Amino acid sequence: MKDNPFQLREKSVLLCGPVTSITASTAFLLAEMGANIALVTDQPDKAARIAQELANRQEIDAKAGRLHAINFKLDAKNVSASVKEAISLTAEALGAVDIYVDTSLKFPLVENNPDLFSELLKKRHEEDFLLAVGFGQALSQAFERRRKGRIIYLIPDLATFPAIDRPALISRWSLQYYTDALSTQLEKHESTANCVSIGINEEYLLSRFAGQSLHEAEKSFQKTFPSAKLCDTHRVNNNIAKTIAFLASPLGAGVSGQVMKV
């Protein structure tokens, strides 16, 4: 009998980023495929709820993977040590790292203040980029021995924002170009690196405009970005998770250095 090409049994995933519905959808699907997951985040309560949900599912499906919630805050001011510690904690929990999924790339929005918007955006994107590169380099070395590794970055679809300013575009493109270069570096280790480009969803709007209804949040958002379109959260989250699962699976072995737009 041939192996299931979507199976991730005995694979270890380092899932890094805020605990959002995207992170949860991704964790659920990868665990369903049999992967064991270390969710590295500084939101332990939310991570514990996902871990409990997966534990409940495991009682029904013994083949499902498990999730370890690791409470750890990445530090962009000390990238090397921070990345090393995150990988070490994951290895302690799971034994190794085969797949790295970075869901941390977000884009802060400060309406009606272009100068503050620009500075916050530039700072956040610079920090995210440094950490992304730190993980890429550290895991590239690890995959020399482990082989068949996967590195997957989520990036904002800035085409959604025609009024977005230059720092965000530079950061986004820098990670895209870095991923392309990293994919060449990883090729000799039978490993891949890709980006998944995502747009704005309901969850982001509600968190950004706290206390407002979805309709109110959407109106507030469109004051700054009139032509931006809101994605359907449930549909898009499922598609993001499926795209990540494909790239992480054996079927994704031939795809590297690409940007998959969801």
C-alpha positions in Angstrom: 0.0 0.0 0.0 1.3 3.4 -1.0 1.9 6.0 1.7 -0.7 8.8 1.9 1.0 11.8 0.3 -0.7 14.1 2.7 0.4 12.2 5.8 2.7 13.9 8.2 3.1 11.1 10.7 6.3 11.4 12.8 6.8 15.0 11.6 7.5 17.7 14.1 6.1 21.2 13.5 7.3 24.5 15.1 4.3 26.8 14.8 5.3 30.3 15.7 3.2 33.4 16.1 0.1 34.9 17.8 -2.8 32.5 18.6 -5.3 33.6 15.9 -8.0 31.6 14.1 -5.4 31.2 11.3 -2.9 29.6 13.7 -5.7 27.4 15.2 -7.0 26.2 11.8 -3.4 25.4 10.7 -2.7 23.5 13.9 -5.9 21.5 13.7 -5.3 20.4 10.1 -1.6 19.6 10.6 -2.5 17.5 13.6 -5.2 15.8 11.7 -2.5 14.8 9.2 -0.6 13.2 12.0 2.0 15.9 12.8 3.1 16.8 16.3 3.2 20.5 17.0 5.0 22.9 19.3 3.0 26.2 19.4 5.6 28.8 20.5 3.8 31.9 21.6 3.5 34.5 24.4 -0.3 33.8 24.7 -0.3 30.7 26.9 -4.0 30.8 27.8 -5.1 30.8 24.2 -2.5 28.2 23.3 -3.7 25.9 26.1 -7.2 26.0 24.7 -6.0 24.8 21.3 -3.9 22.1 23.0 -6.9 20.9 24.9 -9.1 20.8 21.8 -6.5 18.7 20.0 -6.3 16.4 23.0 -10.0 15.9 22.8 -9.8 15.1 19.1 -7.0 12.6 19.8 -9.4 10.6 22.0 -11.5 10.1 18.9 -8.7 9.8 16.4 -5.7 8.1 17.9 -3.6 8.9 14.7 -4.0 12.6 15.2 -0.9 14.5 16.3 -0.6 16.3 19.7 0.2 19.9 20.5 2.6 21.3 23.1 2.0 24.9 24.1 5.3 26.6 24.7 5.1 30.0 26.5 8.0 32.0 25.0 8.3 35.5 23.7 10.7 36.0 20.8 13.1 38.9 21.1 14.0 40.8 17.9 16.8 42.6 19.8 18.6 39.3 20.4 17.6 37.2 17.4 20.2 34.5 17.5 19.7 33.6 21.2 15.9 33.9 20.9 15.6 31.7 17.8 18.0 29.1 19.3 15.9 28.9 22.5 12.7 28.5 20.5 14.1 25.7 18.5 15.7 24.1 21.5 12.3 24.2 23.4 10.6 22.6 20.4 13.3 19.9 20.2 12.9 19.1 23.9 9.1 18.7 23.4 9.1 16.9 20.0 12.6 15.6 19.5 13.3 17.7 16.4 12.0 20.3 13.9 10.9 19.2 10.5 8.5 21.9 9.6 8.5 25.6 10.5 5.4 27.7 10.1 5.7 31.5 10.9 2.3 33.1 11.3 3.7 36.2 13.1 3.8 38.7 10.2 1.1 41.2 10.9 0.6 44.8 9.8 -0.4 47.4 12.4 -2.7 50.1 11.2 -3.0 53.6 12.7 -5.7 55.6 10.9 -5.6 59.4 10.5 -1.9 59.6 11.4 0.3 58.7 8.5 3.6 59.5 10.3 2.8 57.3 13.3 1.5 54.6 10.9 4.7 54.7 9.0 7.0 54.5 12.1 5.0 51.6 13.7 4.8 49.7 10.5 8.5 50.1 9.8 9.5 49.0 13.3 7.2 45.9 13.3 8.2 44.8 9.8 11.9 45.2 10.6 11.5 43.0 13.7 9.4 40.4 11.9 11.9 40.3 9.1 14.9 39.8 11.4 13.3 36.9 13.3 12.1 35.3 10.0 15.7 35.4 8.7 17.0 34.1 12.0 14.8 31.1 11.9 15.6 30.5 8.2 19.3 30.4 8.8 19.1 28.3 12.0 16.8 25.7 10.4 18.8 25.6 7.2 21.7 24.3 9.3 19.5 21.9 11.1 18.1 20.5 7.8 21.6 19.6 6.6 21.3 16.7 9.0 17.5 16.3 9.2 16.8 16.9 5.5 13.3 17.1 3.8 12.5 20.2 6.0 9.9 22.8 5.3 10.0 26.6 6.0 6.7 28.5 5.5 6.2 32.2 6.1 2.8 34.0 6.2 3.1 37.5 4.7 0.5 40.3 4.3 -0.9 40.7 0.8 0.0 44.3 0.5 -1.7 44.5 -3.0 -4.8 44.8 -0.9 -3.6 48.2 0.3 -3.0 50.6 -2.6 -2.2 53.4 -0.2 0.4 51.4 1.8 3.7 53.1 2.3 7.2 52.2 1.3 8.6 50.5 4.5 6.0 47.8 4.4 6.5 47.1 0.7 10.3 46.9 1.2 9.9 44.5 4.2 7.4 42.3 2.4 9.5 42.2 -0.7 12.7 41.6 1.3 11.2 38.5 2.9 9.9 37.3 -0.5 13.4 37.7 -2.0 15.0 36.1 1.0 12.7 33.1 0.8 13.7 32.7 -2.9 17.4 32.8 -2.0 16.8 30.5 1.0 15.1 28.0 -1.3 18.2 27.7 -3.4 20.3 27.1 -0.2 17.9 24.4 1.0 17.6 22.6 -2.3 20.7 20.5 -1.6 19.1 19.4 1.7 15.9 18.3 -0.1 14.1 21.0 1.8 11.9 23.9 0.8 11.0 27.5 1.7 7.8 29.3 0.6 5.6 32.2 1.5 1.8 32.2 1.8 0.3 35.7 1.1 -2.9 36.5 3.1 -5.3 39.4 3.1 -7.4 41.1 5.8 -10.0 39.0 7.7 -12.8 39.6 10.2 -10.7 38.6 13.2 -8.0 41.1 12.4 -10.5 43.9 12.0 -12.3 43.1 15.3 -9.0 43.0 17.2 -7.7 46.2 15.5 -10.9 48.1 16.3 -11.7 46.8 19.7 -15.3 47.4 21.0 -16.7 47.9 17.5 -19.0 45.6 15.6 -17.7 44.0 12.5 -19.7 46.5 10.4 -18.3 49.4 12.3 -14.8 48.0 12.2 -15.0 47.5 8.4 -16.2 51.1 7.9 -13.4 52.4 10.1 -10.9 50.4 8.2 -12.2 51.6 4.8 -11.8 55.2 5.8 -8.0 54.6 5.6 -8.1 52.0 2.8 -11.2 52.7 0.7 -10.5 50.1 -2.0 -9.5 47.3 0.4 -11.7 44.2 0.5 -12.6 42.0 3.5 -12.0 38.3 3.2 -14.4 35.7 4.5 -12.7 34.5 7.6 -13.8 30.9 7.7 -13.3 30.3 4.0 -9.9 32.0 3.9 -8.6 30.4 7.1 -9.4 26.9 5.8 -7.7 27.8 2.5 -4.6 29.1 4.3 -4.4 25.9 6.4 -4.8 23.7 3.3 -2.1 25.7 1.5 0.3 25.3 4.4 -0.6 21.6 4.7 0.1 21.1 1.0 3.5 22.8 1.2 4.4 20.8 4.4 3.4 17.5 2.8 5.4 15.2 0.6 3.4 16.6 -2.4 5.0 20.0 -1.7 8.5 18.8 -2.2 8.6 20.2 -5.7 7.5 23.7 -4.7 10.1 26.1 -3.3 10.9 29.8 -3.4 7.3 30.7 -4.3 4.5 33.0 -3.0 1.2 31.3 -2.8 -1.6 33.8 -2.7 -4.7 32.9 -0.7 
